[in-house]
Amino acid sequence: MGRNGDNIFFVEWTMTMRFRKTPLTPIHGASRLNVDENGLITLHRDYYDLWGDSLDAIPVMGKSYRWFMKKVMG
């Protein structure tokens, strides 16, 4: 149970995007859903790394981005 008696659910998902001149690119993410006692969603929040998953489709850019994020963000 979350705040105000809401139930909290996390859902993992994969969305596939197609950019020009690149193969299909999977974008991995998760959604947080707060549901009230009537089963209605009261809060919806998505979490995903659009840049990381998108740049992984470009050989040099993906590795450079992951290196940068690890170095700067830890």
PQR file with spaces between the fields and no chain letter, atoms N, CA, C, O and H, PARSE charges and radii, in Angstrom:
ATOM       1  N    MET     1       0.833   -1.185    0.000 -0.4000 1.5000
ATOM       2  CA   MET     1       0.000    0.000    0.000 -0.0000 2.0000
ATOM       3  C    MET     1       0.876    1.247    0.000  0.5500 1.7000
ATOM       4  O    MET     1       1.868    1.323    0.725 -0.5500 1.4000
ATOM       5  N    GLY     2       0.501    2.208   -0.811 -0.4000 1.5000
ATOM       6  CA   GLY     2       1.216    3.465   -0.889 -0.0000 2.0000
ATOM       7  C    GLY     2       0.505    4.534   -0.084  0.5500 1.7000
ATOM       8  O    GLY     2      -0.303    4.235    0.795 -0.5500 1.4000
ATOM       9  H    GLY     2      -0.305    2.145   -1.400  0.4000 1.0000
ATOM      10  N    ARG     3       0.812    5.774   -0.390 -0.4000 1.5000
ATOM      11  CA   ARG     3       0.166    6.890    0.284 -0.0000 2.0000
ATOM      12  C    ARG     3      -1.333    6.881    0.008  0.5500 1.7000
ATOM      13  O    ARG     3      -1.762    6.491   -1.078 -0.5500 1.4000
ATOM      14  H    ARG     3       1.468    6.017   -1.104  0.4000 1.0000
ATOM      15  N    ASN     4      -2.116    7.300    0.965 -0.4000 1.5000
ATOM      16  CA   ASN     4      -3.576    7.416    0.828 -0.0000 2.0000
ATOM      17  C    ASN     4      -4.237    6.091    0.481  0.5500 1.7000
ATOM      18  O    ASN     4      -5.318    6.096   -0.108 -0.5500 1.4000
ATOM      19  H    ASN     4      -1.768    7.617    1.847  0.4000 1.0000
ATOM      20  N    GLY     5      -3.634    4.958    0.822 -0.4000 1.5000
ATOM      21  CA   GLY     5      -4.232    3.664    0.574 -0.0000 2.0000
ATOM      22  C    GLY     5      -4.177    3.206   -0.870  0.5500 1.7000
ATOM      23  O    GLY     5      -4.829    2.225   -1.226 -0.5500 1.4000
ATOM      24  H    GLY     5      -2.756    4.954    1.301  0.4000 1.0000
ATOM      25  N    ASP     6      -3.395    3.910   -1.732 -0.4000 1.5000
ATOM      26  CA   ASP     6      -3.278    3.497   -3.130 -0.0000 2.0000
ATOM      27  C    ASP     6      -2.409    2.255   -3.253  0.5500 1.7000
ATOM      28  O    ASP     6      -1.451    2.081   -2.501 -0.5500 1.4000
ATOM      29  H    ASP     6      -2.865    4.707   -1.442  0.4000 1.0000
ATOM      30  N    ASN     7      -2.742    1.407   -4.188 -0.4000 1.5000
ATOM      31  CA   ASN     7      -1.877    0.281   -4.546 -0.0000 2.0000
ATOM      32  C    ASN     7      -0.903    0.772   -5.593  0.5500 1.7000
ATOM      33  O    ASN     7      -1.281    1.528   -6.488 -0.5500 1.4000
ATOM      34  H    ASN     7      -3.521    1.548   -4.799  0.4000 1.0000
ATOM      35  N    ILE     8       0.354    0.351   -5.493 -0.4000 1.5000
ATOM      36  CA   ILE     8       1.396    0.783   -6.426 -0.0000 2.0000
ATOM      37  C    ILE     8       1.867   -0.423   -7.221  0.5500 1.7000
ATOM      38  O    ILE     8       2.196   -1.460   -6.645 -0.5500 1.4000
ATOM      39  H    ILE     8       0.662   -0.263   -4.767  0.4000 1.0000
ATOM      40  N    PHE     9       1.900   -0.291   -8.541 -0.4000 1.5000
ATOM      41  CA   PHE     9       2.339   -1.346   -9.435 -0.0000 2.0000
ATOM      42  C    PHE     9       3.481   -0.834  -10.296  0.5500 1.7000
ATOM      43  O    PHE     9       3.468    0.322  -10.720 -0.5500 1.4000
ATOM      44  H    PHE     9       1.633    0.551   -9.009  0.4000 1.0000
ATOM      45  N    PHE    10       4.461   -1.673  -10.557 -0.4000 1.5000
ATOM      46  CA   PHE    10       5.521   -1.378  -11.522 -0.0000 2.0000
ATOM      47  C    PHE    10       5.388   -2.366  -12.671  0.5500 1.7000
ATOM      48  O    PHE    10       5.280   -3.574  -12.461 -0.5500 1.4000
ATOM      49  H    PHE    10       4.472   -2.612  -10.213  0.4000 1.0000
ATOM      50  N    VAL    11       5.398   -1.834  -13.884 -0.4000 1.5000
ATOM      51  CA   VAL    11       5.261   -2.650  -15.084 -0.0000 2.0000
ATOM      52  C    VAL    11       6.485   -2.430  -15.959  0.5500 1.7000
ATOM      53  O    VAL    11       6.801   -1.290  -16.299 -0.5500 1.4000
ATOM      54  H    VAL    11       5.485   -0.853  -14.054  0.4000 1.0000
ATOM      55  N    GLU    12       7.179   -3.501  -16.329 -0.4000 1.5000
ATOM      56  CA   GLU    12       8.308   -3.397  -17.251 -0.0000 2.0000
ATOM      57  C    GLU    12       7.792   -3.575  -18.671  0.5500 1.7000
ATOM      58  O    GLU    12       6.886   -4.371  -18.917 -0.5500 1.4000
ATOM      59  H    GLU    12       6.922   -4.428  -16.053  0.4000 1.0000
ATOM      60  N    TRP    13       8.380   -2.822  -19.613 -0.4000 1.5000
ATOM      61  CA   TRP    13       7.924   -2.892  -20.999 -0.0000 2.0000
ATOM      62  C    TRP    13       9.076   -2.632  -21.953  0.5500 1.7000
ATOM      63  O    TRP    13      10.118   -2.100  -21.570 -0.5500 1.4000
ATOM      64  H    TRP    13       9.116   -2.175  -19.413  0.4000 1.0000
ATOM      65  N    THR    14       8.865   -3.022  -23.208 -0.4000 1.5000
ATOM      66  CA   THR    14       9.809   -2.752  -24.288 -0.0000 2.0000
ATOM      67  C    THR    14       9.026   -2.153  -25.448  0.5500 1.7000
ATOM      68  O    THR    14       8.052   -2.737  -25.922 -0.5500 1.4000
ATOM      69  H    THR    14       8.019   -3.455  -23.519  0.4000 1.0000
ATOM      70  N    MET    15       9.459   -0.993  -25.894 -0.4000 1.5000
ATOM      71  CA   MET    15       8.857   -0.325  -27.039 -0.0000 2.0000
ATOM      72  C    MET    15       9.873   -0.399  -28.169  0.5500 1.7000
ATOM      73  O    MET    15      11.066   -0.205  -27.936 -0.5500 1.4000
ATOM      74  H    MET    15      10.250   -0.518  -25.508  0.4000 1.0000
ATOM      75  N    THR    16       9.427   -0.674  -29.377 -0.4000 1.5000
ATOM      76  CA   THR    16      10.330   -0.756  -30.510 -0.0000 2.0000
ATOM      77  C    THR    16      10.147    0.474  -31.392  0.5500 1.7000
ATOM      78  O    THR    16       9.032    0.806  -31.793 -0.5500 1.4000
ATOM      79  H    THR    16       8.458   -0.832  -29.566  0.4000 1.0000
ATOM      80  N    MET    17      11.259    1.144  -31.686 -0.4000 1.5000
ATOM      81  CA   MET    17      11.221    2.334  -32.538 -0.0000 2.0000
ATOM      82  C    MET    17      12.050    2.068  -33.788  0.5500 1.7000
ATOM      83  O    MET    17      12.984    1.266  -33.776 -0.5500 1.4000
ATOM      84  H    MET    17      12.165    0.874  -31.359  0.4000 1.0000
ATOM      85  N    ARG    18      11.691    2.753  -34.854 -0.4000 1.5000
ATOM      86  CA   ARG    18      12.463    2.646  -36.080 -0.0000 2.0000
ATOM      87  C    ARG    18      12.877    4.070  -36.469  0.5500 1.7000
ATOM      88  O    ARG    18      12.035    4.950  -36.648 -0.5500 1.4000
ATOM      89  H    ARG    18      10.933    3.404  -34.863  0.4000 1.0000
ATOM      90  N    PHE    19      14.182    4.272  -36.594 -0.4000 1.5000
ATOM      91  CA   PHE    19      14.725    5.540  -37.049 -0.0000 2.0000
ATOM      92  C    PHE    19      15.187    5.354  -38.493  0.5500 1.7000
ATOM      93  O    PHE    19      15.488    4.237  -38.916 -0.5500 1.4000
ATOM      94  H    PHE    19      14.866    3.558  -36.449  0.4000 1.0000
ATOM      95  N    ARG    20      15.241    6.414  -39.220 -0.4000 1.5000
ATOM      96  CA   ARG    20      15.713    6.309  -40.604 -0.0000 2.0000
ATOM      97  C    ARG    20      17.112    5.712  -40.646  0.5500 1.7000
ATOM      98  O    ARG    20      17.987    6.072  -39.859 -0.5500 1.4000
ATOM      99  H    ARG    20      14.996    7.321  -38.876  0.4000 1.0000
ATOM     100  N    LYS    21      17.298    4.803  -41.573 -0.4000 1.5000
ATOM     101  CA   LYS    21      18.601    4.193  -41.847 -0.0000 2.0000
ATOM     102  C    LYS    21      19.199    3.432  -40.651  0.5500 1.7000
ATOM     103  O    LYS    21      20.413    3.236  -40.594 -0.5500 1.4000
ATOM     104  H    LYS    21      16.588    4.510  -42.213  0.4000 1.0000
ATOM     105  N    THR    22      18.377    3.013  -39.719 -0.4000 1.5000
ATOM     106  CA   THR    22      18.863    2.183  -38.609 -0.0000 2.0000
ATOM     107  C    THR    22      17.924    0.997  -38.446  0.5500 1.7000
ATOM     108  O    THR    22      16.772    1.048  -38.877 -0.5500 1.4000
ATOM     109  H    THR    22      17.391    3.172  -39.765  0.4000 1.0000
ATOM     110  N    PRO    23      18.411   -0.061  -37.831 -0.5600 1.5000
ATOM     111  CA   PRO    23      17.520   -1.209  -37.585  0.2800 2.0000
ATOM     112  C    PRO    23      16.500   -0.874  -36.502  0.5500 1.7000
ATOM     113  O    PRO    23      16.581    0.182  -35.875 -0.5500 1.4000
ATOM     114  N    LEU    24      15.550   -1.765  -36.285 -0.4000 1.5000
ATOM     115  CA   LEU    24      14.603   -1.576  -35.185 -0.0000 2.0000
ATOM     116  C    LEU    24      15.374   -1.404  -33.883  0.5500 1.7000
ATOM     117  O    LEU    24      16.339   -2.125  -33.630 -0.5500 1.4000
ATOM     118  H    LEU    24      15.484   -2.622  -36.795  0.4000 1.0000
ATOM     119  N    THR    25      14.953   -0.458  -33.063 -0.4000 1.5000
ATOM     120  CA   THR    25      15.654   -0.145  -31.828 -0.0000 2.0000
ATOM     121  C    THR    25      14.729   -0.369  -30.633  0.5500 1.7000
ATOM     122  O    THR    25      13.713    0.316  -30.512 -0.5500 1.4000
ATOM     123  H    THR    25      14.169    0.127  -33.268  0.4000 1.0000
ATOM     124  N    PRO    26      15.061   -1.322  -29.742 -0.5600 1.5000
ATOM     125  CA   PRO    26      14.221   -1.525  -28.561  0.2800 2.0000
ATOM     126  C    PRO    26      14.523   -0.463  -27.498  0.5500 1.7000
ATOM     127  O    PRO    26      15.683   -0.166  -27.214 -0.5500 1.4000
ATOM     128  N    ILE    27      13.481    0.092  -26.927 -0.4000 1.5000
ATOM     129  CA   ILE    27      13.594    1.040  -25.820 -0.0000 2.0000
ATOM     130  C    ILE    27      12.983    0.336  -24.605  0.5500 1.7000
ATOM     131  O    ILE    27      11.795    0.013  -24.604 -0.5500 1.4000
ATOM     132  H    ILE    27      12.538   -0.149  -27.158  0.4000 1.0000
ATOM     133  N    HIS    28      13.792    0.100  -23.577 -0.4000 1.5000
ATOM     134  CA   HIS    28      13.329   -0.612  -22.388 -0.0000 2.0000
ATOM     135  C    HIS    28      12.936    0.401  -21.320  0.5500 1.7000
ATOM     136  O    HIS    28      13.597    1.424  -21.142 -0.5500 1.4000
ATOM     137  H    HIS    28      14.757    0.362  -23.577  0.4000 1.0000
ATOM     138  N    GLY    29      11.854    0.102  -20.617 -0.4000 1.5000
ATOM     139  CA   GLY    29      11.429    1.022  -19.578 -0.0000 2.0000
ATOM     140  C    GLY    29      10.530    0.353  -18.562  0.5500 1.7000
ATOM     141  O    GLY    29      10.279   -0.852  -18.606 -0.5500 1.4000
ATOM     142  H    GLY    29      11.317   -0.729  -20.762  0.4000 1.0000
ATOM     143  N    ALA    30      10.055    1.178  -17.647 -0.4000 1.5000
ATOM     144  CA   ALA    30       9.129    0.720  -16.615 -0.0000 2.0000
ATOM     145  C    ALA    30       8.140    1.840  -16.332  0.5500 1.7000
ATOM     146  O    ALA    30       8.453    3.017  -16.509 -0.5500 1.4000
ATOM     147  H    ALA    30      10.259    2.157  -17.611  0.4000 1.0000
ATOM     148  N    SER    31       6.962    1.470  -15.897 -0.4000 1.5000
ATOM     149  CA   SER    31       5.938    2.438  -15.521 -0.0000 2.0000
ATOM     150  C    SER    31       5.513    2.189  -14.089  0.5500 1.7000
ATOM     151  O    SER    31       5.372    1.045  -13.656 -0.5500 1.4000
ATOM     152  H    SER    31       6.708    0.514  -15.753  0.4000 1.0000
ATOM     153  N    ARG    32       5.312    3.269  -13.365 -0.4000 1.5000
ATOM     154  CA   ARG    32       4.768    3.184  -12.003 -0.0000 2.0000
ATOM     155  C    ARG    32       3.310    3.611  -12.090  0.5500 1.7000
ATOM     156  O    ARG    32       2.995    4.673  -12.626 -0.5500 1.4000
ATOM     157  H    ARG    32       5.426    4.198  -13.716  0.4000 1.0000
ATOM     158  N    LEU    33       2.432    2.784  -11.563 -0.4000 1.5000
ATOM     159  CA   LEU    33       1.002    3.080  -11.568 -0.0000 2.0000
ATOM     160  C    LEU    33       0.476    3.042  -10.143  0.5500 1.7000
ATOM     161  O    LEU    33       0.665    2.054   -9.434 -0.5500 1.4000
ATOM     162  H    LEU    33       2.687    1.922  -11.127  0.4000 1.0000
ATOM     163  N    ASN    34      -0.179    4.109   -9.722 -0.4000 1.5000
ATOM     164  CA   ASN    34      -0.904    4.123   -8.453 -0.0000 2.0000
ATOM     165  C    ASN    34      -2.378    3.925   -8.788  0.5500 1.7000
ATOM     166  O    ASN    34      -2.938    4.645   -9.614 -0.5500 1.4000
ATOM     167  H    ASN    34      -0.333    4.912  -10.298  0.4000 1.0000
ATOM     168  N    VAL    35      -2.999    2.947   -8.141 -0.4000 1.5000
ATOM     169  CA   VAL    35      -4.382    2.602   -8.424 -0.0000 2.0000
ATOM     170  C    VAL    35      -5.201    2.783   -7.148  0.5500 1.7000
ATOM     171  O    VAL    35      -4.801    2.324   -6.078 -0.5500 1.4000
ATOM     172  H    VAL    35      -2.544    2.362   -7.470  0.4000 1.0000
ATOM     173  N    ASP    36      -6.359    3.459   -7.264 -0.4000 1.5000
ATOM     174  CA   ASP    36      -7.192    3.681   -6.078 -0.0000 2.0000
ATOM     175  C    ASP    36      -8.098    2.481   -5.806  0.5500 1.7000
ATOM     176  O    ASP    36      -8.035    1.478   -6.517 -0.5500 1.4000
ATOM     177  H    ASP    36      -6.684    3.832   -8.133  0.4000 1.0000
ATOM     178  N    GLU    37      -8.942    2.585   -4.775 -0.4000 1.5000
ATOM     179  CA   GLU    37      -9.792    1.467   -4.365 -0.0000 2.0000
ATOM     180  C    GLU    37     -10.828    1.080   -5.422  0.5500 1.7000
ATOM     181  O    GLU    37     -11.402   -0.007   -5.352 -0.5500 1.4000
ATOM     182  H    GLU    37      -8.994    3.400   -4.198  0.4000 1.0000
ATOM     183  N    ASN    38     -11.075    1.964   -6.405 -0.4000 1.5000
ATOM     184  CA   ASN    38     -12.008    1.663   -7.492 -0.0000 2.0000
ATOM     185  C    ASN    38     -11.308    1.064   -8.712  0.5500 1.7000
ATOM     186  O    ASN    38     -11.948    0.797   -9.729 -0.5500 1.4000
ATOM     187  H    ASN    38     -10.609    2.847   -6.461  0.4000 1.0000
ATOM     188  N    GLY    39      -9.993    0.853   -8.611 -0.4000 1.5000
ATOM     189  CA   GLY    39      -9.241    0.299   -9.727 -0.0000 2.0000
ATOM     190  C    GLY    39      -8.851    1.332  -10.768  0.5500 1.7000
ATOM     191  O    GLY    39      -8.406    0.971  -11.858 -0.5500 1.4000
ATOM     192  H    GLY    39      -9.472    1.069   -7.785  0.4000 1.0000
ATOM     193  N    LEU    40      -9.011    2.623  -10.448 -0.4000 1.5000
ATOM     194  CA   LEU    40      -8.653    3.693  -11.378 -0.0000 2.0000
ATOM     195  C    LEU    40      -7.226    4.156  -11.137  0.5500 1.7000
ATOM     196  O    LEU    40      -6.784    4.264   -9.994 -0.5500 1.4000
ATOM     197  H    LEU    40      -9.373    2.915   -9.563  0.4000 1.0000
ATOM     198  N    ILE    41      -6.511    4.429  -12.216 -0.4000 1.5000
ATOM     199  CA   ILE    41      -5.135    4.906  -12.109 -0.0000 2.0000
ATOM     200  C    ILE    41      -5.159    6.362  -11.667  0.5500 1.7000
ATOM     201  O    ILE    41      -5.771    7.213  -12.313 -0.5500 1.4000
ATOM     202  H    ILE    41      -6.870    4.341  -13.146  0.4000 1.0000
ATOM     203  N    THR    42      -4.479    6.636  -10.548 -0.4000 1.5000
ATOM     204  CA   THR    42      -4.426    8.006  -10.026 -0.0000 2.0000
ATOM     205  C    THR    42      -3.094    8.682  -10.324  0.5500 1.7000
ATOM     206  O    THR    42      -2.988    9.906  -10.246 -0.5500 1.4000
ATOM     207  H    THR    42      -3.982    5.945  -10.023  0.4000 1.0000
ATOM     208  N    LEU    43      -2.070    7.886  -10.667 -0.4000 1.5000
ATOM     209  CA   LEU    43      -0.759    8.429  -11.000 -0.0000 2.0000
ATOM     210  C    LEU    43      -0.074    7.466  -11.961  0.5500 1.7000
ATOM     211  O    LEU    43      -0.098    6.252  -11.761 -0.5500 1.4000
ATOM     212  H    LEU    43      -2.156    6.892  -10.730  0.4000 1.0000
ATOM     213  N    HIS    44       0.530    8.013  -12.991 -0.4000 1.5000
ATOM     214  CA   HIS    44       1.257    7.199  -13.980 -0.0000 2.0000
ATOM     215  C    HIS    44       2.568    7.912  -14.262  0.5500 1.7000
ATOM     216  O    HIS    44       2.581    9.087  -14.629 -0.5500 1.4000
ATOM     217  H    HIS    44       0.550    9.000  -13.154  0.4000 1.0000
ATOM     218  N    ARG    45       3.671    7.191  -14.086 -0.4000 1.5000
ATOM     219  CA   ARG    45       4.990    7.759  -14.340 -0.0000 2.0000
ATOM     220  C    ARG    45       5.832    6.745  -15.092  0.5500 1.7000
ATOM     221  O    ARG    45       5.949    5.597  -14.664 -0.5500 1.4000
ATOM     222  H    ARG    45       3.660    6.237  -13.787  0.4000 1.0000
ATOM     223  N    ASP    46       6.431    7.161  -16.227 -0.4000 1.5000
ATOM     224  CA   ASP    46       7.290    6.278  -17.018 -0.0000 2.0000
ATOM     225  C    ASP    46       8.753    6.573  -16.728  0.5500 1.7000
ATOM     226  O    ASP    46       9.133    7.718  -16.481 -0.5500 1.4000
ATOM     227  H    ASP    46       6.336    8.094  -16.575  0.4000 1.0000
ATOM     228  N    TYR    47       9.568    5.525  -16.762 -0.4000 1.5000
ATOM     229  CA   TYR    47      11.007    5.633  -16.571 -0.0000 2.0000
ATOM     230  C    TYR    47      11.690    4.899  -17.715  0.5500 1.7000
ATOM     231  O    TYR    47      11.438    3.713  -17.928 -0.5500 1.4000
ATOM     232  H    TYR    47       9.259    4.595  -16.963  0.4000 1.0000
ATOM     233  N    TYR    48      12.555    5.596  -18.457 -0.4000 1.5000
ATOM     234  CA   TYR    48      13.289    4.967  -19.545 -0.0000 2.0000
ATOM     235  C    TYR    48      14.492    5.818  -19.915  0.5500 1.7000
ATOM     236  O    TYR    48      14.565    6.997  -19.566 -0.5500 1.4000
ATOM     237  H    TYR    48      12.759    6.560  -18.283  0.4000 1.0000
ATOM     238  N    ASP    49      15.436    5.206  -20.627 -0.4000 1.5000
ATOM     239  CA   ASP    49      16.642    5.887  -21.081 -0.0000 2.0000
ATOM     240  C    ASP    49      16.590    5.957  -22.605  0.5500 1.7000
ATOM     241  O    ASP    49      17.176    5.116  -23.286 -0.5500 1.4000
ATOM     242  H    ASP    49      15.376    4.249  -20.910  0.4000 1.0000
ATOM     243  N    LEU    50      15.897    6.949  -23.135 -0.4000 1.5000
ATOM     244  CA   LEU    50      15.721    7.076  -24.582 -0.0000 2.0000
ATOM     245  C    LEU    50      17.045    7.219  -25.301  0.5500 1.7000
ATOM     246  O    LEU    50      17.272    6.568  -26.321 -0.5500 1.4000
ATOM     247  H    LEU    50      15.421    7.632  -22.581  0.4000 1.0000
ATOM     248  N    TRP    51      17.923    8.065  -24.781 -0.4000 1.5000
ATOM     249  CA   TRP    51      19.212    8.291  -25.461 -0.0000 2.0000
ATOM     250  C    TRP    51      20.081    7.054  -25.458  0.5500 1.7000
ATOM     251  O    TRP    51      20.659    6.705  -26.488 -0.5500 1.4000
ATOM     252  H    TRP    51      17.738    8.594  -23.952  0.4000 1.0000
ATOM     253  N    GLY    52      20.187    6.386  -24.328 -0.4000 1.5000
ATOM     254  CA   GLY    52      21.042    5.217  -24.241 -0.0000 2.0000
ATOM     255  C    GLY    52      20.585    4.110  -25.168  0.5500 1.7000
ATOM     256  O    GLY    52      21.385    3.561  -25.926 -0.5500 1.4000
ATOM     257  H    GLY    52      19.718    6.670  -23.492  0.4000 1.0000
ATOM     258  N    ASP    53      19.302    3.778  -25.116 -0.4000 1.5000
ATOM     259  CA   ASP    53      18.791    2.715  -25.975 -0.0000 2.0000
ATOM     260  C    ASP    53      18.842    3.103  -27.448  0.5500 1.7000
ATOM     261  O    ASP    53      19.106    2.254  -28.300 -0.5500 1.4000
ATOM     262  H    ASP    53      18.652    4.224  -24.501  0.4000 1.0000
ATOM     263  N    SER    54      18.595    4.364  -27.757 -0.4000 1.5000
ATOM     264  CA   SER    54      18.646    4.811  -29.157 -0.0000 2.0000
ATOM     265  C    SER    54      20.067    4.798  -29.691  0.5500 1.7000
ATOM     266  O    SER    54      20.310    4.339  -30.807 -0.5500 1.4000
ATOM     267  H    SER    54      18.380    5.053  -27.065  0.4000 1.0000
ATOM     268  N    LEU    55      21.001    5.298  -28.905 -0.4000 1.5000
ATOM     269  CA   LEU    55      22.394    5.370  -29.361 -0.0000 2.0000
ATOM     270  C    LEU    55      23.057    3.999  -29.432  0.5500 1.7000
ATOM     271  O    LEU    55      24.064    3.841  -30.122 -0.5500 1.4000
ATOM     272  H    LEU    55      20.803    5.672  -27.998  0.4000 1.0000
ATOM     273  N    ASP    56      22.513    3.008  -28.732 -0.4000 1.5000
ATOM     274  CA   ASP    56      23.062    1.654  -28.829 -0.0000 2.0000
ATOM     275  C    ASP    56      22.967    1.108  -30.249  0.5500 1.7000
ATOM     276  O    ASP    56      23.728    0.215  -30.622 -0.5500 1.4000
ATOM     277  H    ASP    56      21.695    3.137  -28.171  0.4000 1.0000
ATOM     278  N    ALA    57      22.042    1.635  -31.042 -0.4000 1.5000
ATOM     279  CA   ALA    57      21.882    1.176  -32.432 -0.0000 2.0000
ATOM     280  C    ALA    57      22.994    1.709  -33.334  0.5500 1.7000
ATOM     281  O    ALA    57      23.173    1.216  -34.448 -0.5500 1.4000
ATOM     282  H    ALA    57      21.424    2.360  -30.739  0.4000 1.0000
ATOM     283  N    ILE    58      23.737    2.704  -32.868 -0.4000 1.5000
ATOM     284  CA   ILE    58      24.846    3.281  -33.631 -0.0000 2.0000
ATOM     285  C    ILE    58      26.140    2.803  -32.973  0.5500 1.7000
ATOM     286  O    ILE    58      26.444    3.209  -31.851 -0.5500 1.4000
ATOM     287  H    ILE    58      23.592    3.104  -31.963  0.4000 1.0000
ATOM     288  N    PRO    59      26.905    1.949  -33.653 -0.5600 1.5000
ATOM     289  CA   PRO    59      28.038    1.257  -33.002  0.2800 2.0000
ATOM     290  C    PRO    59      28.968    2.144  -32.168  0.5500 1.7000
ATOM     291  O    PRO    59      29.170    1.844  -30.992 -0.5500 1.4000
ATOM     292  N    VAL    60      29.526    3.187  -32.699 -0.4000 1.5000
ATOM     293  CA   VAL    60      30.484    4.012  -31.954 -0.0000 2.0000
ATOM     294  C    VAL    60      29.777    4.872  -30.905  0.5500 1.7000
ATOM     295  O    VAL    60      30.284    5.046  -29.797 -0.5500 1.4000
ATOM     296  H    VAL    60      29.362    3.431  -33.655  0.4000 1.0000
ATOM     297  N    MET    61      28.622    5.400  -31.253 -0.4000 1.5000
ATOM     298  CA   MET    61      27.908    6.296  -30.343 -0.0000 2.0000
ATOM     299  C    MET    61      27.439    5.581  -29.080  0.5500 1.7000
ATOM     300  O    MET    61      27.514    6.142  -27.986 -0.5500 1.4000
ATOM     301  H    MET    61      28.210    5.258  -32.154  0.4000 1.0000
ATOM     302  N    GLY    62      26.960    4.355  -29.222 -0.4000 1.5000
ATOM     303  CA   GLY    62      26.469    3.612  -28.061 -0.0000 2.0000
ATOM     304  C    GLY    62      27.550    3.406  -27.017  0.5500 1.7000
ATOM     305  O    GLY    62      27.328    3.652  -25.832 -0.5500 1.4000
ATOM     306  H    GLY    62      26.900    3.899  -30.110  0.4000 1.0000
ATOM     307  N    LYS    63      28.716    2.958  -27.450 -0.4000 1.5000
ATOM     308  CA   LYS    63      29.819    2.727  -26.515 -0.0000 2.0000
ATOM     309  C    LYS    63      30.296    4.027  -25.889  0.5500 1.7000
ATOM     310  O    LYS    63      30.598    4.075  -24.697 -0.5500 1.4000
ATOM     311  H    LYS    63      28.897    2.758  -28.413  0.4000 1.0000
ATOM     312  N    SER    64      30.363    5.095  -26.706 -0.4000 1.5000
ATOM     313  CA   SER    64      30.798    6.398  -26.183 -0.0000 2.0000
ATOM     314  C    SER    64      29.813    6.934  -25.149  0.5500 1.7000
ATOM     315  O    SER    64      30.224    7.461  -24.115 -0.5500 1.4000
ATOM     316  H    SER    64      30.117    5.055  -27.675  0.4000 1.0000
ATOM     317  N    TYR    65      28.522    6.801  -25.421 -0.4000 1.5000
ATOM     318  CA   TYR    65      27.496    7.281  -24.486 -0.0000 2.0000
ATOM     319  C    TYR    65      27.563    6.507  -23.172  0.5500 1.7000
ATOM     320  O    TYR    65      27.521    7.104  -22.096 -0.5500 1.4000
ATOM     321  H    TYR    65      28.188    6.372  -26.260  0.4000 1.0000
ATOM     322  N    ARG    66      27.666    5.187  -23.255 -0.4000 1.5000
ATOM     323  CA   ARG    66      27.727    4.377  -22.034 -0.0000 2.0000
ATOM     324  C    ARG    66      28.981    4.719  -21.222  0.5500 1.7000
ATOM     325  O    ARG    66      28.917    4.792  -19.994 -0.5500 1.4000
ATOM     326  H    ARG    66      27.701    4.702  -24.129  0.4000 1.0000
ATOM     327  N    TRP    67      30.120    4.930  -21.893 -0.4000 1.5000
ATOM     328  CA   TRP    67      31.344    5.313  -21.200 -0.0000 2.0000
ATOM     329  C    TRP    67      31.152    6.656  -20.506  0.5500 1.7000
ATOM     330  O    TRP    67      31.508    6.806  -19.337 -0.5500 1.4000
ATOM     331  H    TRP    67      30.172    4.872  -22.890  0.4000 1.0000
ATOM     332  N    PHE    68      30.591    7.635  -21.218 -0.4000 1.5000
ATOM     333  CA   PHE    68      30.354    8.966  -20.668 -0.0000 2.0000
ATOM     334  C    PHE    68      29.437    8.891  -19.440  0.5500 1.7000
ATOM     335  O    PHE    68      29.733    9.493  -18.408 -0.5500 1.4000
ATOM     336  H    PHE    68      30.302    7.513  -22.168  0.4000 1.0000
ATOM     337  N    MET    69      28.340    8.164  -19.549 -0.4000 1.5000
ATOM     338  CA   MET    69      27.392    8.072  -18.438 -0.0000 2.0000
ATOM     339  C    MET    69      28.031    7.410  -17.219  0.5500 1.7000
ATOM     340  O    MET    69      27.808    7.836  -16.086 -0.5500 1.4000
ATOM     341  H    MET    69      28.099    7.674  -20.387  0.4000 1.0000
ATOM     342  N    LYS    70      28.822    6.373  -17.454 -0.4000 1.5000
ATOM     343  CA   LYS    70      29.482    5.701  -16.333 -0.0000 2.0000
ATOM     344  C    LYS    70      30.486    6.636  -15.674  0.5500 1.7000
ATOM     345  O    LYS    70      30.570    6.699  -14.448 -0.5500 1.4000
ATOM     346  H    LYS    70      29.003    6.027  -18.375  0.4000 1.0000
ATOM     347  N    LYS    71      31.256    7.369  -16.496 -0.4000 1.5000
ATOM     348  CA   LYS    71      32.275    8.266  -15.977 -0.0000 2.0000
ATOM     349  C    LYS    71      31.653    9.445  -15.212  0.5500 1.7000
ATOM     350  O    LYS    71      32.110    9.793  -14.123 -0.5500 1.4000
ATOM     351  H    LYS    71      31.188    7.318  -17.492  0.4000 1.0000
ATOM     352  N    VAL    72      30.628   10.043  -15.778 -0.4000 1.5000
ATOM     353  CA   VAL    72      30.038   11.254  -15.195 -0.0000 2.0000
ATOM     354  C    VAL    72      29.003   10.923  -14.117  0.5500 1.7000
ATOM     355  O    VAL    72      28.994   11.553  -13.059 -0.5500 1.4000
ATOM     356  H    VAL    72      30.256    9.761  -16.662  0.4000 1.0000
ATOM     357  N    MET    73      28.135    9.946  -14.373 -0.4000 1.5000
ATOM     358  CA   MET    73      27.032    9.652  -13.454 -0.0000 2.0000
ATOM     359  C    MET    73      27.353    8.567  -12.441  0.5500 1.7000
ATOM     360  O    MET    73      26.664    8.426  -11.431 -0.5500 1.4000
ATOM     361  H    MET    73      28.142    9.435  -15.232  0.4000 1.0000
ATOM     362  N    GLY    74      28.407    7.796  -12.715 -0.4000 1.5000
ATOM     363  CA   GLY    74      28.804    6.774  -11.763 -0.0000 2.0000
ATOM     364  C    GLY    74      28.247    5.435  -11.990  0.5500 1.7000
ATOM     365  O    GLY    74      28.532    4.510  -11.229 -0.5500 1.4000
ATOM     366  H    GLY    74      28.967    7.910  -13.536  0.4000 1.0000
